[in-house]
Amino acid sequence: MKNPWLAFILNLFLFGGGYIYNGKRKMLGFALVIAWLLIRYGEIKIFLTNLVFNDWLFLFIGLVVLMFSLAADAYGEAKRINAEKN
């Protein structure tokens, strides 16, 4: 049995972590982890330069929306995996 909340938390804090945990769409999970690392690097670099704060704010809001969307998807996927096993 997969824990939907664990999949949610993993995808919330590490893009793709919930997919890797669920065991489905592993390649998507690994691709999202790499993308997350690159995006966070760019986000931190933009924030620290303080040159384009408005652009950083839009990036940050977009990332928060993406984080919760991926987390909800991993949660639903874990629920479907559990339903298939029953």
N, C-alpha and C positions, 0 to 999 in steps of 0.2 A: 504494500500500500504506500502510495506517495502522499506526503503531507502537503496539501495545497498552500498552507501558510508559509511553509519553508520555501516552496517554489516562488511564492510571492515576494518574500523578503530577499531571496537570492537575486531575482530579477530586478528588484527595486534598487539594490545597492551595487549590483554588478551585472550590467546588461548581459543577458545570455546565461547567467548562472543557474537560473531556474530551469531553463531548457536542458542544460547539461544534466542537472539533477533528475529531471523527469525521464531522461533517456531517449526522448524523441527530439528530432530536429537538432541533433548534437552539433552538426556543422554550422547551422545557424547560430547556435549558442556560442561556439568558438569564434565565429566571425564577429558577433556582437561584443564579445569580450575585448577583442582586438580594437574594434571601432570605439568602444567605450574608453579604452586607454588613450587612444589618439585624440578623441574629442576632449577628454579631461585635460590632457596636456595642453591642447590649444586654448581651452577655456581658462586655465590657470595662467598661461602666458599672456592672454589678452587682459585678464584682470590685473595682473601685476604691472603691466606697462601703463595702465590707467589712462591710455590714450583714447580708447574707444569704449567708454563705459556704457553708452546706450546700446552698442552692438553686443557687448557682453551680457547685458540684461536680457535682450531678446534670445540670445543663445541659452542662457540659464533657464528662462521660462520654457523654451522649447524642450530642453533636456528634462525638466521636471514633468512635463506632459508625456514625453516619451517614456520616462521611467515608470510612471504609473500605468501607462498603457501596456507596456511589456510585462509588468508585474501582474496586472489583471489577466492577461493572456496566459501566463504561466500558471496562475491559480486555476483558471478554467481548464487548462490542459491536464493538470494533475487530477482535477475532479473527473474529467472524462476517462483518464487512465484507470482510476479507481472504479468507475462505473463499468468499464469494459471487463475488468477482472471479476466482477460480481455476477 
